[in-house]
Amino acid sequence: GLCLLILRLFIGVHVFLVSCALPDSVLRRFIVRVMCSVLGLFVRQSDPRVRDGSVRVYIANHVTQFDHNVINLLTSCNTPALNGAPGFICWSRGFMELGVTGSRAELVDSLKVYSSHRANPPLLLFPEEAATNGRAGLLRFSSWPFSIVDVVQPVALQVQRPLITVSVADSSWITELLWTFFVPFTVYQVRWMPSVPRQAEEPSEDFALRVQELLAMELGVVSTRLTAADKTEHMKRLRHTSLLPFAPGSQPLAARPRMPSSLTGAAPEDVRIMVMAQRVKEVLPHVPLEVIRIDLAQTNCVDTTIANLLEGRVPFFPESQEAGADPPALSTSQAAAASGIQGPVAAPSSKPATKQFAKSPVERHLSLQERKRALYDYARR
């Protein structure tokens, strides 16, 4: 693998120079495709006669960071740069720079003007807006690619690679390129599907959903309602879990919370629970530390423990932060959990508990929870 990587790095430079020197034509695509086979990139297409030459927009599922380069080896098309700063890197990766840095509406208007000129190559768009491994399901298609023209042609893309996973979440395009050079080969299978016109009075959202269902059936996967934003949020949670303070070398020393001196000789599991309990204590200072530790031992998650305490699933008696100071106000659900068998709690009213904007973040969060609970009870009544 290392020998292939070093050899293909030198060959890849020649492939890049050839693709830049030759004009866009059938000859150039043939030469670059043969040279890419030396790099281990094999591109197959099924029934190229299905490809409609009059279609101005191709819609494809997103598997790797180089899907647009692979399809560009089969036909002339351009993919606009949506993410990343414009410049040499963006151009060298094969993206088209439109110079639009405003809203998505301005991008759609610019692409409409581009598609109106028949001399321009068709557009290749990825409505998923994020790459997946293509084996489980399709992310929810964005509607803006389907508001450019009334006829699109779906392109089903599948990628196979031995030994190494094709697409790894949260990996950069450089990492994917190096793994592509490392493995013996990577096979891209491109299947052209019949063109799909917009129905009469059909909104762009319904048009996108219909094309997504067709692509999912062709690929044999599930058409999900998860979006690229959901994937981004999921990756943030994974990074947050992997960067906990107890992980060695995960954070700089200045960013780690101070560890009590009494924990110097404690077991690693106890130290980890205590560090997590201190983080919960910073968010909820009125909750006793022992209650936090008991719940953390069961959940093993800071966010879950905070949610349990705020929503009243863990009963506790609040402790004052200062001597003589009143404990912070509890939400109705927390008061019911804390009171236990002392007596029932009156049903909350449908009005918010406070008309002032609290200064403390904890009080603001508790006020939000109390208002949500009041809305729930009002809806039940």
C-alpha positions as CSV (number, residue, x, y, z in Angstrom):
1,G,0.0,0.0,0.0
2,L,2.8,2.5,0.8
3,C,4.6,1.6,-2.4
4,L,1.4,2.2,-4.4
5,L,0.8,5.4,-2.5
6,I,4.3,6.9,-3.3
7,L,4.2,5.7,-6.9
8,R,0.7,7.1,-7.5
9,L,1.5,10.4,-6.0
10,F,3.9,11.0,-8.8
11,I,1.6,9.7,-11.5
12,G,-1.3,11.8,-10.0
13,V,0.7,14.9,-10.7
14,H,1.0,14.0,-14.3
15,V,-2.7,13.2,-14.5
16,F,-3.5,16.7,-13.1
17,L,-1.2,18.4,-15.5
18,V,-2.7,16.5,-18.5
19,S,-6.2,17.3,-17.4
20,C,-5.3,21.0,-17.1
21,A,-3.4,21.2,-20.4
22,L,-6.0,19.5,-22.7
23,P,-9.3,21.1,-23.6
24,D,-12.5,19.6,-22.6
25,S,-13.3,17.0,-25.2
26,V,-13.9,13.2,-25.8
27,L,-10.1,12.7,-26.3
28,R,-9.2,14.4,-23.1
29,R,-11.8,12.3,-21.1
30,F,-10.5,9.1,-22.7
31,I,-6.8,9.9,-21.9
32,V,-7.5,11.0,-18.3
33,R,-9.7,7.9,-17.7
34,V,-7.0,5.6,-18.9
35,M,-4.4,7.4,-16.7
36,C,-6.9,7.2,-13.7
37,S,-7.0,3.4,-14.1
38,V,-3.3,3.4,-13.3
39,L,-4.2,5.3,-10.1
40,G,-6.6,2.5,-9.2
41,L,-9.8,4.4,-10.2
42,F,-12.0,2.3,-12.5
43,V,-15.2,3.9,-13.8
44,R,-18.0,1.8,-15.3
45,Q,-21.3,3.1,-16.7
46,S,-24.4,1.1,-17.6
47,D,-26.2,1.9,-20.9
48,P,-24.7,5.3,-21.7
49,R,-27.5,5.7,-24.4
50,V,-29.9,6.5,-21.6
51,R,-28.1,9.7,-21.0
52,D,-30.2,12.6,-22.3
53,G,-28.1,15.2,-24.1
54,S,-30.8,17.9,-23.7
55,V,-31.0,17.7,-19.9
56,R,-29.3,20.7,-18.2
57,V,-29.1,19.3,-14.6
58,Y,-27.9,15.9,-13.4
59,I,-28.9,14.8,-9.9
60,A,-26.7,12.2,-8.2
61,N,-26.2,10.7,-4.8
62,H,-23.1,11.7,-2.9
63,V,-20.7,8.9,-1.8
64,T,-17.1,10.3,-2.0
65,Q,-15.4,13.7,-2.3
66,F,-14.5,12.9,-6.0
67,D,-17.9,12.0,-7.4
68,H,-18.0,15.0,-9.7
69,N,-14.5,14.2,-11.0
70,V,-15.6,10.6,-11.8
71,I,-18.8,11.5,-13.6
72,N,-16.8,14.2,-15.5
73,L,-14.7,11.4,-17.0
74,L,-17.9,10.1,-18.7
75,T,-19.5,13.3,-19.8
76,S,-18.9,17.1,-19.7
77,C,-20.5,18.6,-16.6
78,N,-19.8,21.2,-14.0
79,T,-20.4,21.2,-10.2
80,P,-20.6,24.6,-8.5
81,A,-18.5,25.1,-5.4
82,L,-20.9,25.4,-2.4
83,N,-18.5,25.0,0.5
84,G,-15.0,26.2,1.0
85,A,-13.2,29.4,-0.1
86,P,-12.7,29.9,-3.8
87,G,-9.2,29.8,-5.1
88,F,-6.7,27.4,-6.6
89,I,-7.6,24.4,-4.4
90,C,-11.3,24.8,-5.4
91,W,-10.4,25.0,-9.1
92,S,-7.9,22.2,-9.0
93,R,-10.5,19.9,-7.5
94,G,-12.7,20.5,-10.5
95,F,-15.4,22.7,-9.0
96,M,-16.9,25.6,-10.9
97,E,-16.7,29.0,-9.2
98,L,-19.7,31.3,-9.6
99,G,-18.5,34.1,-7.5
100,V,-21.7,34.1,-5.5
101,T,-21.2,34.5,-1.7
102,G,-24.7,35.5,-0.7
103,S,-27.8,33.6,0.0
104,R,-29.0,30.4,-1.5
105,A,-31.5,32.3,-3.6
106,E,-28.7,34.2,-5.3
107,L,-27.0,30.9,-6.1
108,V,-30.2,29.5,-7.6
109,D,-30.6,32.7,-9.8
110,S,-27.0,32.4,-10.9
111,L,-27.4,28.8,-11.8
112,K,-30.6,29.5,-13.7
113,V,-28.7,32.1,-15.8
114,Y,-25.9,29.5,-16.4
115,S,-28.4,26.8,-17.5
116,S,-30.2,29.1,-19.9
117,H,-27.1,29.3,-22.1
118,R,-27.0,26.1,-24.2
119,A,-23.3,26.4,-24.8
120,N,-22.5,25.7,-21.2
121,P,-22.1,22.1,-20.0
122,P,-24.9,20.6,-17.8
123,L,-24.8,21.0,-14.1
124,L,-24.1,18.1,-11.8
125,L,-25.7,18.6,-8.4
126,F,-25.7,16.6,-5.1
127,P,-28.9,17.4,-3.2
128,E,-27.8,15.4,-0.2
129,E,-25.2,18.1,0.4
130,A,-23.1,15.6,2.4
131,A,-21.3,12.4,1.6
132,T,-22.5,9.1,3.0
133,N,-21.2,5.5,2.4
134,G,-24.2,4.9,0.2
135,R,-25.1,1.5,1.8
136,A,-27.8,2.4,4.2
137,G,-29.9,5.3,2.8
138,L,-30.1,8.6,1.2
139,L,-30.1,11.9,3.1
140,R,-33.1,14.2,2.5
141,F,-32.7,16.0,-0.8
142,S,-32.6,19.8,-0.7
143,S,-35.2,21.5,-2.8
144,W,-33.1,24.2,-4.3
145,P,-31.5,22.1,-7.1
146,F,-35.0,21.2,-8.4
147,S,-36.0,24.9,-8.7
148,I,-33.4,25.5,-11.5
149,V,-35.0,23.6,-14.4
150,D,-38.2,21.5,-14.9
151,V,-36.4,18.4,-16.1
152,V,-33.6,16.6,-14.3
153,Q,-31.8,13.3,-14.9
154,P,-31.0,11.1,-11.9
155,V,-27.6,9.4,-11.7
156,A,-27.1,6.4,-9.4
157,L,-23.6,6.1,-8.1
158,Q,-22.1,3.1,-6.2
159,V,-18.5,2.8,-5.1
160,Q,-16.7,-0.4,-4.1
161,R,-13.2,-0.8,-2.6
162,P,-11.5,-3.8,-1.0
163,L,-10.2,-3.8,2.6
164,I,-10.8,-0.2,3.4
165,T,-14.2,1.6,3.8
166,V,-15.2,3.8,0.9
167,S,-16.3,6.9,2.7
168,V,-15.6,7.7,6.4
169,A,-17.6,10.4,8.1
170,D,-15.8,13.6,9.0
171,S,-12.7,12.8,6.9
172,S,-11.1,15.4,4.6
173,W,-10.8,15.1,0.8
174,I,-7.0,14.7,1.2
175,T,-7.4,11.7,3.5
176,E,-9.8,10.1,1.0
177,L,-7.4,10.8,-1.8
178,L,-4.5,9.1,0.1
179,W,-6.6,6.1,0.9
180,T,-7.6,5.8,-2.7
181,F,-3.9,5.7,-3.7
182,F,-3.2,3.3,-0.9
183,V,-5.7,0.5,-1.8
184,P,-5.3,-1.6,-4.9
185,F,-8.3,-0.3,-6.7
186,T,-11.6,1.6,-6.3
187,V,-14.5,0.9,-8.7
188,Y,-17.2,3.5,-9.4
189,Q,-20.4,2.2,-11.0
190,V,-22.5,4.9,-12.7
191,R,-26.0,4.1,-13.8
192,W,-27.9,6.6,-15.9
193,M,-31.7,6.8,-15.2
194,P,-34.4,8.2,-17.4
195,S,-35.1,11.9,-17.2
196,V,-37.7,13.0,-14.7
197,P,-39.9,16.0,-15.6
198,R,-41.7,18.2,-13.1
199,Q,-45.4,17.6,-12.9
200,A,-48.0,20.4,-13.3
201,E,-48.1,22.7,-10.3
202,E,-45.7,20.5,-8.4
203,P,-43.6,22.3,-5.7
204,S,-39.9,21.9,-5.7
205,E,-40.1,20.0,-2.3
206,D,-42.4,17.4,-3.8
207,F,-40.2,17.2,-6.9
208,A,-37.1,16.6,-4.8
209,L,-38.9,13.9,-2.7
210,R,-40.1,12.1,-5.9
211,V,-36.6,12.0,-7.4
212,Q,-35.1,10.9,-4.0
213,E,-37.5,7.9,-3.9
214,L,-36.6,6.9,-7.5
215,L,-32.9,7.0,-6.7
216,A,-33.4,5.1,-3.5
217,M,-35.2,2.3,-5.3
218,E,-32.5,2.2,-8.0
219,L,-29.8,1.9,-5.3
220,G,-31.7,-0.5,-3.1
221,V,-31.4,1.8,0.0
222,V,-33.8,3.6,2.3
223,S,-35.1,7.1,1.5
224,T,-34.6,8.9,4.9
225,R,-35.6,12.2,6.2
226,L,-32.3,13.0,7.8
227,T,-30.6,16.0,6.5
228,A,-27.0,17.2,6.1
229,A,-27.5,19.3,9.2
230,D,-28.4,16.2,11.2
231,K,-25.2,14.5,10.1
232,T,-23.2,17.6,11.1
233,E,-24.9,17.6,14.5
234,H,-24.2,13.9,14.9
235,M,-20.5,14.4,14.1
236,K,-20.4,17.2,16.7
237,R,-21.7,14.8,19.3
238,L,-19.2,12.2,18.4
239,R,-16.3,14.7,18.6
240,H,-17.7,15.9,22.0
241,T,-17.7,12.4,23.3
242,S,-14.1,11.7,22.0
243,L,-12.8,14.9,23.5
244,L,-13.8,14.4,27.1
245,P,-11.3,15.8,29.6
246,F,-10.4,12.4,30.9
247,A,-9.2,11.3,27.4
248,P,-5.4,11.5,27.4
249,G,-4.1,14.2,25.1
250,S,-7.5,15.2,23.9
251,Q,-7.4,18.8,25.2
252,P,-4.7,21.2,26.3
253,L,-3.9,21.4,29.9
254,A,-5.4,24.8,30.3
255,A,-8.7,23.7,29.0
256,R,-9.1,20.8,31.5
257,P,-11.0,21.3,34.7
258,R,-9.0,21.2,37.9
259,M,-9.0,17.9,39.6
260,P,-9.4,17.8,43.4
261,S,-6.3,16.8,45.3
262,S,-8.3,14.1,47.1
263,L,-8.6,12.2,43.7
264,T,-4.9,11.8,43.2
265,G,-4.9,8.2,44.3
266,A,-8.4,7.3,43.3
267,A,-9.4,4.7,40.7
268,P,-9.5,5.9,37.1
269,E,-13.3,5.2,36.9
270,D,-14.0,7.3,40.0
271,V,-11.8,10.1,38.7
272,R,-13.7,10.1,35.4
273,I,-17.1,10.2,37.2
274,M,-15.9,13.0,39.4
275,V,-14.7,15.1,36.5
276,M,-18.0,14.6,34.7
277,A,-19.8,15.5,37.9
278,Q,-17.9,18.7,38.2
279,R,-19.0,19.6,34.7
280,V,-22.6,19.0,35.6
281,K,-22.2,21.0,38.8
282,E,-21.0,24.0,36.8
283,V,-24.3,23.9,34.8
284,L,-26.6,23.1,37.8
285,P,-24.9,24.4,40.9
286,H,-28.0,23.8,43.1
287,V,-28.0,20.1,42.6
288,P,-26.1,18.0,45.2
289,L,-22.9,16.5,43.9
290,E,-23.7,13.0,45.3
291,V,-27.0,13.0,43.3
292,I,-25.0,13.9,40.1
293,R,-22.5,11.1,40.7
294,I,-25.1,8.5,41.3
295,D,-26.9,9.4,38.0
296,L,-23.7,9.6,36.1
297,A,-22.7,6.1,37.2
298,Q,-25.9,4.9,35.4
299,T,-26.0,7.2,32.3
300,N,-22.2,7.7,31.8
301,C,-23.1,10.9,29.9
302,V,-23.0,14.5,31.0
303,D,-25.8,15.6,28.6
304,T,-28.2,12.8,29.7
305,T,-27.6,13.5,33.4
306,I,-28.3,17.2,32.9
307,A,-31.5,16.4,31.0
308,N,-32.6,14.0,33.7
309,L,-32.1,16.6,36.4
310,L,-33.8,19.4,34.5
311,E,-36.8,17.3,33.5
312,G,-37.3,15.9,37.1
313,R,-36.5,12.3,36.4
314,V,-34.0,12.3,39.2
315,P,-35.5,13.5,42.5
316,F,-33.3,15.7,44.7
317,F,-33.4,18.4,47.3
318,P,-31.7,21.6,46.1
319,E,-28.8,23.0,48.1
320,S,-28.2,26.8,48.4
321,Q,-25.1,28.2,46.7
322,E,-24.4,30.6,49.5
323,A,-25.2,30.6,53.2
324,G,-28.6,32.3,53.7
325,A,-29.2,32.4,50.0
326,D,-32.4,31.0,48.7
327,P,-32.1,28.0,46.4
328,P,-32.9,28.7,42.7
329,A,-36.5,28.1,41.7
330,L,-37.3,24.7,40.4
331,S,-39.5,23.8,37.5
332,T,-42.9,22.2,38.3
333,S,-41.6,18.8,37.3
334,Q,-38.5,19.1,39.5
335,A,-40.6,20.3,42.4
336,A,-42.9,17.3,42.1
337,A,-39.9,15.0,42.0
338,A,-38.1,16.6,44.9
339,S,-41.2,16.7,47.1
340,G,-41.7,12.9,46.7
341,I,-44.4,11.8,49.1
342,Q,-44.7,15.1,50.9
343,G,-47.8,15.9,48.9
344,P,-49.1,16.6,45.4
345,V,-48.0,19.6,43.5
346,A,-50.6,22.0,42.0
347,A,-51.0,21.8,38.3
348,P,-49.1,24.5,36.5
349,S,-51.0,27.3,34.8
350,S,-50.8,27.9,31.1
351,K,-49.1,31.2,31.6
352,P,-45.3,31.5,31.8
353,A,-43.8,31.4,35.3
354,T,-42.0,34.7,35.0
355,K,-42.3,37.8,32.8
356,Q,-38.7,38.8,33.4
357,F,-35.6,37.7,31.5
358,A,-33.5,36.0,34.1
359,K,-29.8,36.9,34.4
360,S,-28.6,33.4,35.2
361,P,-28.4,30.9,32.4
362,V,-29.6,28.2,34.8
363,E,-32.7,30.2,35.8
364,R,-33.4,30.9,32.1
365,H,-33.2,27.2,31.3
366,L,-35.4,26.3,34.2
367,S,-37.9,28.9,33.2
368,L,-38.0,27.5,29.7
369,Q,-38.6,24.0,31.1
370,E,-41.4,25.3,33.3
371,R,-43.1,27.0,30.4
372,K,-42.8,23.9,28.2
373,R,-44.4,21.8,31.0
374,A,-47.2,24.3,31.3
375,L,-47.9,24.2,27.6
376,Y,-48.0,20.4,27.7
377,D,-50.4,20.4,30.7
378,Y,-52.6,23.0,29.0
379,A,-52.8,20.9,25.8
380,R,-53.7,17.8,27.8
381,R,-56.5,19.7,29.6
